[in-house]
Amino acid sequence: MDVTTLLIILLVGALATYFSGDKWAPKVALLFGLAAFAGSICLLSQYNLGNEINYATLWIAQPKIYFALQADGLALAMLLLTTALTPIIIFSSFGNTYKNSKAFYALILFMTFAMAGTFLASDGLLYYIFWELSLIPIYFIALIWGNGDAEERKKAVVKFFIYTLAGSLFMLVAFIYLHQKAGSFLISDLTQLELSSTEQFWIFLAFFLAYAIKIPLIPFHTWQAEVYQKAPTVGTMLLSGIMLKMGLYSVIRWQLPIAPLAAKEFMYVFIGLGIAGVIYGSIVALRQKDLKKLLAYSSLAHVGLIAAGAYTLTLDGLRGAVLQMIAHGFVVVGLFFVAEIIFRRYETKAISEMGGIRAQSPKFTSMFMILVLASVALPSTFNFVGEFTVLYSLSQVNIWFAILGGTTIILGAYYMLKMFQHVMLGETNTKLFADVTFNEGLTLVIIIVVLFFFGLYPKPIIDLITPSLQNILTQVNRFN
């Protein structure tokens, strides 16, 4: 199977979904989402057989731009995350009704197409195009099908669009400068450049602005909570489960190997920013009264720890960051889906208006509890593997980084269990809480199975990503 086939499946799927009409759009989108996941599995099997998975052809002669795609172990891991979560997210939406659903589901597949292209692109300009394309569908998904007052929603979404677009422009300028030096946008050429420490600092900073907004890291996070709250749950899942991973992945793939001197010189600063996000996100989450906002700030804390791990420039740090990216993708999608299930029955996101669900739906309560425990890195869950590895890497740099980073577990356990207590226990809500449907239960069970399977047996993912991360570290250390 050619690597371009996967992108074609998603792009054709978006078109087919739109032209299938509102009635059939959800099912057609799910079918193509599953086909894309099957395609990713095929690419993985080819990779495991020792075949190179790449495609390159000259796209524009002057300046020289290639339509170049390459899937090493790291890119494949992110591709599998993207194509696994997409059908789960689509399937989770079957309990909702959307106006103009053909456009809604077509945008989901088009966004998946752009995100997959971002993970696969090995030409800087092609990567930038895919990066920007992913912004368009989520803008319309949040704006048209979002929640709350239309004017407030518009302000939040426009702020997000301007923030991310502005940050990306700095990255584009960096790529143009690098092209002038290398005569190419190919990552293989860009990582061979011998840039001065000053050049590397400005390149690193330009990339950082784009990635820090997308991830997001403080103080570039101000768009996140409002957009997560205002977007429909499907949009929030796409943002938190997959899209923010584009920024974290790009730090490892593009920023560190192209500007390693700056990464080493300012390592403590960027690790500090990541850990500050852990503490800030956790403290703000403690004060939230809206369930989706609480989960948004919880996500901010977790991605801060992931970023801190990546900036340690150690194999354990990079490996832990990638493992935690994947684990966080599944658990955050599960948690936002739980919030959606509750909203379908109670029509509120206010934690104070919930309660007593355990007495009415013990199965749902059990599944929610498992997701809560997974989010706070209970041993035997996938999140524990990633967080432990990241904390270990931080201890290699400075033990205080590990201690401060570890507050995500302590504070996370406090605010997540406190939230669970208010939402699921306590006095019974006056509204009846209908038990979970088969579709809802199946979605949650799939996520829980993934979290436990890789929590107990992470070796397949570790074996997949480690060679790629070792190659990246070799590039990072080439100036030693």
C-alpha positions in Angstrom: 0.0 0.0 0.0 1.3 3.4 -1.0 1.4 6.0 1.8 -0.6 8.5 -0.4 -3.4 6.0 -0.5 -4.3 6.8 3.1 -4.6 10.5 2.4 -6.7 9.7 -0.7 -9.1 7.5 1.4 -9.7 10.4 3.8 -10.1 13.1 1.2 -12.4 10.9 -0.9 -14.2 10.0 2.3 -14.8 13.7 3.0 -16.3 14.2 -0.5 -18.3 11.0 -0.4 -19.7 12.0 3.0 -20.8 15.4 1.8 -22.5 14.1 -1.3 -24.2 11.1 0.5 -26.7 13.5 2.1 -27.6 14.2 5.7 -29.2 10.8 6.4 -26.3 8.6 5.4 -23.4 11.0 6.2 -22.6 9.6 9.7 -22.5 6.0 8.4 -20.4 6.9 5.4 -18.0 9.0 7.5 -17.6 6.0 9.9 -17.0 3.7 7.0 -14.2 5.8 5.6 -12.8 6.4 9.1 -12.5 2.7 9.6 -11.0 2.3 6.1 -8.3 4.9 7.0 -7.5 3.0 10.3 -7.3 -0.3 8.3 -4.9 1.5 5.9 -2.7 2.6 8.8 -2.6 -1.0 10.0 -1.4 -2.0 6.5 1.3 0.6 6.6 2.4 -0.6 10.0 2.7 -4.2 8.8 4.7 -3.0 5.8 7.0 -1.1 8.2 7.4 -4.1 10.4 8.5 -6.1 7.4 11.4 -3.7 6.9 9.8 -1.7 3.9 10.4 2.0 3.7 7.2 3.9 3.6 7.8 7.1 1.7 6.7 9.0 -1.3 8.4 12.0 -3.0 7.8 13.8 -6.2 8.8 17.3 -7.3 5.7 19.4 -6.9 6.9 23.0 -7.7 10.2 23.5 -9.6 11.0 27.0 -8.4 11.3 27.3 -5.5 12.0 23.5 -5.2 9.1 22.0 -3.3 8.4 18.3 -3.0 5.2 16.5 -2.3 7.2 14.3 0.1 5.6 12.0 2.7 7.5 9.7 5.0 6.3 7.4 7.8 8.9 6.2 10.3 8.0 4.7 13.6 7.2 8.0 15.2 5.0 9.2 12.3 3.2 5.9 12.2 2.4 6.0 15.9 0.8 9.4 15.5 -1.0 8.2 12.3 -2.4 5.2 14.2 -3.6 7.5 17.0 -5.3 9.8 14.5 -7.0 7.1 12.5 -8.0 5.1 15.6 -9.6 8.0 17.4 -11.4 9.4 14.3 -13.9 6.5 13.9 -14.3 6.4 17.7 -15.1 10.2 17.7 -17.5 9.8 14.8 -19.2 6.8 16.4 -19.6 8.7 19.7 -21.6 11.4 17.9 -24.3 9.0 16.8 -26.4 9.9 19.8 -26.6 13.5 18.6 -28.5 15.2 15.8 -26.7 17.8 13.7 -28.2 20.2 11.2 -26.5 19.8 7.8 -24.8 16.7 9.1 -23.3 16.0 5.7 -21.1 19.1 6.0 -20.4 18.3 9.7 -19.0 14.8 9.1 -17.3 15.8 5.9 -15.3 18.4 7.9 -14.3 15.8 10.4 -12.8 13.6 7.7 -11.2 16.6 6.0 -9.6 17.6 9.3 -8.3 14.1 9.8 -6.9 14.2 6.3 -5.0 17.4 7.2 -3.8 16.1 10.5 -2.5 12.9 9.0 -0.7 14.9 6.3 0.9 17.0 9.0 2.3 13.8 10.7 3.5 12.4 7.3 4.9 15.4 5.5 8.7 15.5 5.2 8.9 18.7 3.1 8.6 21.9 5.3 6.2 23.8 3.0 4.0 20.8 2.5 4.0 20.3 6.3 3.0 23.9 6.7 0.1 23.6 4.2 -1.3 20.6 6.0 -0.8 22.3 9.4 -2.9 25.3 8.2 -5.5 23.2 6.5 -6.3 21.4 9.8 -7.3 24.8 11.2 -10.1 25.4 8.7 -12.5 22.5 9.5 -12.3 22.9 13.3 -13.0 26.6 12.9 -16.3 25.9 11.2 -17.2 22.9 13.4 -16.8 25.1 16.5 -18.5 28.1 15.0 -21.5 26.5 13.4 -22.2 23.5 15.6 -20.9 24.9 18.9 -22.6 25.5 22.2 -23.9 28.6 24.1 -24.4 32.1 22.9 -23.6 32.6 19.3 -21.7 35.9 19.8 -19.6 34.5 22.6 -18.8 31.4 20.6 -17.8 33.5 17.6 -15.4 35.6 19.8 -13.8 32.4 21.2 -13.4 30.7 17.9 -12.1 33.8 16.1 -9.6 34.3 18.9 -8.4 30.7 18.5 -8.1 31.1 14.7 -6.1 34.4 14.9 -3.8 33.1 17.6 -2.9 29.9 15.8 -2.7 31.6 12.4 -0.4 34.3 13.8 1.9 31.8 15.4 2.1 29.7 12.3 3.2 32.8 10.3 6.4 32.9 12.4 7.0 29.3 11.5 6.5 30.0 7.8 9.1 32.8 8.0 11.5 30.4 9.6 11.0 27.9 6.8 11.6 30.5 4.2 14.9 31.5 5.9 15.9 27.8 6.1 15.1 27.3 2.4 17.4 30.2 1.5 20.2 28.5 3.4 19.5 24.9 2.2 17.9 25.4 -1.2 15.3 22.9 -0.1 12.4 22.4 2.3 13.1 18.7 2.8 13.7 17.8 6.5 16.7 15.7 5.6 18.3 18.8 4.1 17.2 21.2 6.9 18.6 19.0 9.7 22.0 19.0 7.9 22.4 22.8 8.0 25.2 24.1 10.2 23.4 27.2 11.6 25.1 29.5 14.0 23.8 29.6 17.6 22.1 33.0 16.9 20.4 31.6 13.8 19.3 28.6 15.7 17.9 30.7 18.5 15.6 32.7 16.2 14.5 29.6 14.3 13.8 27.8 17.5 11.8 30.8 18.8 9.8 31.0 15.6 8.8 27.3 15.8 8.1 27.6 19.5 5.5 30.3 19.0 3.6 28.2 16.5 3.8 25.0 18.7 3.2 26.7 22.1 -0.1 28.1 20.9 -1.2 24.8 19.3 -0.3 22.6 22.3 -1.0 25.0 24.3 1.7 26.0 26.8 1.3 28.9 29.2 1.2 31.9 28.6 -0.2 31.0 25.1 -3.1 29.0 26.4 -5.8 31.7 26.8 -7.8 30.4 23.8 -8.1 26.8 25.0 -10.7 26.6 27.8 -13.3 28.8 26.0 -12.9 27.0 22.7 -13.1 23.6 24.4 -16.3 24.7 26.2 -17.9 26.4 23.2 -17.1 23.7 20.6 -19.4 20.7 20.2 -18.0 17.7 22.0 -16.8 16.1 18.8 -14.8 19.3 18.1 -13.4 19.3 21.6 -12.4 15.6 21.1 -10.6 16.4 17.9 -8.8 19.3 19.4 -7.7 17.7 22.6 -7.3 14.1 21.4 -5.4 14.7 18.1 -4.9 18.3 17.1 -2.8 19.5 20.1 -0.6 16.4 19.5 0.5 18.1 16.2 2.3 20.7 18.2 4.0 18.2 20.5 4.9 15.9 17.6 6.4 18.9 15.7 8.6 19.9 18.6 10.2 16.4 18.4 10.2 16.1 14.6 11.1 19.6 13.4 12.1 22.0 16.2 14.7 20.0 18.2 16.7 18.5 15.3 16.8 21.7 13.2 17.8 24.0 16.1 19.5 21.7 18.7 22.0 24.3 20.1 19.1 26.6 21.1 17.2 23.6 22.6 20.2 22.7 24.7 21.0 26.3 25.8 17.4 27.1 26.9 16.4 23.6 28.0 15.7 24.7 31.6 13.5 27.6 30.5 11.2 25.4 28.3 11.1 22.5 30.8 10.1 25.2 33.4 7.3 26.5 31.1 6.0 23.0 30.8 6.0 22.3 34.5 4.5 25.8 35.2 1.6 24.6 32.9 1.3 21.5 35.0 0.9 23.5 38.2 -1.2 26.3 36.8 -3.6 23.9 34.9 -4.1 21.8 38.0 -4.8 24.7 40.3 -7.2 26.4 37.9 -9.0 23.0 37.3 -9.7 22.9 41.1 -11.8 26.0 40.8 -13.9 25.1 37.8 -17.7 24.6 38.1 -18.2 23.6 34.4 -17.3 20.0 33.7 -15.8 20.7 30.2 -13.8 23.6 31.5 -12.4 21.4 34.3 -11.4 18.8 31.7 -9.8 21.5 29.5 -7.5 22.7 32.3 -6.7 19.1 33.2 -5.6 18.6 29.6 -3.5 21.8 29.9 -1.7 20.3 32.9 -1.0 16.9 31.2 0.3 18.4 28.0 2.6 20.7 30.0 4.2 17.6 31.4 4.5 16.0 28.0 6.3 19.1 26.6 8.6 19.2 29.6 9.6 15.6 28.9 10.3 16.4 25.2 12.5 19.3 26.1 14.8 17.1 28.3 16.5 16.0 25.1 16.9 12.5 26.5 15.6 9.2 25.0 13.5 8.5 28.0 12.0 12.0 27.8 11.1 11.8 24.1 9.8 8.2 24.5 7.8 9.1 27.6 6.4 12.2 25.8 5.2 10.1 22.8 3.7 7.4 25.0 1.9 10.0 27.0 0.6 11.8 23.9 -1.0 8.6 22.7 -2.4 7.7 26.2 -3.7 11.2 26.7 -5.4 11.1 23.3 -7.5 8.1 24.3 -8.3 9.1 27.9 -9.2 12.7 27.1 -11.6 11.6 24.4 -13.2 9.2 26.8 -13.6 11.9 29.5 -15.1 14.4 27.1 -17.5 11.7 25.9 -18.5 11.1 29.5 -19.3 14.8 29.8 -21.4 14.5 26.6 -23.3 11.5 27.8 -24.2 13.4 31.0 -25.2 16.5 28.9 -27.5 14.4 26.8 -29.5 13.5 29.9 -29.2 16.5 32.2 -28.7 19.2 29.5 -26.2 20.9 31.7 -22.4 21.1 32.1 -22.6 22.7 35.6 -21.1 20.2 38.1 -23.4 21.6 40.9 -26.5 20.5 38.9 -25.3 16.9 38.7 -25.2 14.1 41.2 -26.8 10.8 42.1 -25.9 9.1 38.8 -24.3 6.1 40.5 -27.6 5.0 42.0 -29.2 5.1 38.5 -26.4 3.8 36.3 -23.7 1.7 38.1 -22.2 0.5 34.8 -21.6 4.0 33.5 -20.3 5.0 36.9 -17.7 2.2 36.8 -16.5 3.1 33.3 -16.2 6.8 34.3 -14.3 5.8 37.4 -11.8 3.8 35.3 -11.2 6.8 33.0 -10.7 9.1 36.0 -8.1 6.7 37.5 -6.4 6.4 34.1 -6.2 10.2 33.8 -4.4 10.3 37.2 -1.9 7.6 36.0 -3.1 4.6 38.0 -0.5 1.8 37.6 -1.6 -0.7 35.0 -3.1 2.1 32.8 -1.4 3.5 29.7 -1.1 7.0 31.3 1.1 5.6 34.1 3.6 4.3 31.6 4.0 7.7 29.9 4.0 9.8 33.0 6.4 7.6 34.9 8.9 7.7 31.9 8.6 11.5 31.6 9.1 12.0 35.4 12.1 9.7 35.2 13.6 11.7 32.4 13.0 14.9 34.4 14.8 13.4 37.4 17.8 12.8 35.1 18.0 16.6 34.3 17.1 17.8 37.8 15.3 16.0 40.6 13.3 19.2 41.4 11.8 19.1 37.9 10.6 15.6 38.7 9.2 16.6 42.1 7.3 19.6 40.7 6.2 17.7 37.6 4.8 15.0 39.9 2.3 17.4 41.3 0.2 16.6 38.3 -0.5 13.2 39.8 -1.2 14.6 43.3 -3.3 17.6 42.3 -4.9 15.6 39.4 -6.0 12.9 41.8 -7.5 15.6 44.1 -9.5 17.6 41.5 -10.6 14.5 39.4 -11.8 12.5 42.4 -13.5 15.6 43.8 -15.2 16.1 40.5 -16.3 12.5 40.3 -17.8 12.7 43.8 -19.9 15.7 42.9 -21.0 14.4 39.5 -21.7 10.8 40.3 -22.4 10.6 44.0 -24.4 12.7 46.4 -28.1 13.4 46.2 -30.0 12.1 43.2 -30.8 14.7 40.6 -34.5 15.3 40.0 -34.0 14.3 36.4 -33.9 10.7 35.5 -30.5 9.5 34.3 -31.2 6.8 31.6 -28.6 4.1 31.5 -26.0 4.2 28.8 -27.0 2.9 25.3 -25.2 0.1 23.5 -23.3 2.6 21.3 -22.2 4.8 24.3 -21.1 1.7 26.3 -19.2 0.3 23.3 -17.3 3.5 22.8 -16.2 3.7 26.4 -15.3 0.0 26.5 -13.1 0.3 23.4 -11.2 3.3 25.0 -10.8 1.4 28.4 -9.5 -1.7 26.7 -6.9 0.3 24.8 -5.8 2.0 28.1 -5.4 -1.2 30.0 -3.8 -3.2 27.1 -1.0 -0.8 26.5 -0.8 0.0 30.2 0.1 -3.7 30.8 1.9 -4.3 27.5 3.4 -1.0 26.0 6.2 -2.9 24.3 4.7 -2.7 20.7 4.6 1.1 20.8 8.0 1.4 22.5 9.6 -0.8 19.9 7.8 1.2 17.1 8.9 4.7 18.2 12.4 4.1 19.8 14.5 3.8 16.5 13.0 7.0 15.2 13.6 8.8 18.5 17.2 7.6 18.5 17.7 9.0 15.0 16.3 12.3 16.1 18.6 12.4 19.2 21.5 11.7 16.9 20.6 14.8 14.9 20.1 16.8 18.1 23.6 15.8 19.3 25.4 16.3 16.0 27.1 19.5 17.2 28.7 17.8 20.2 
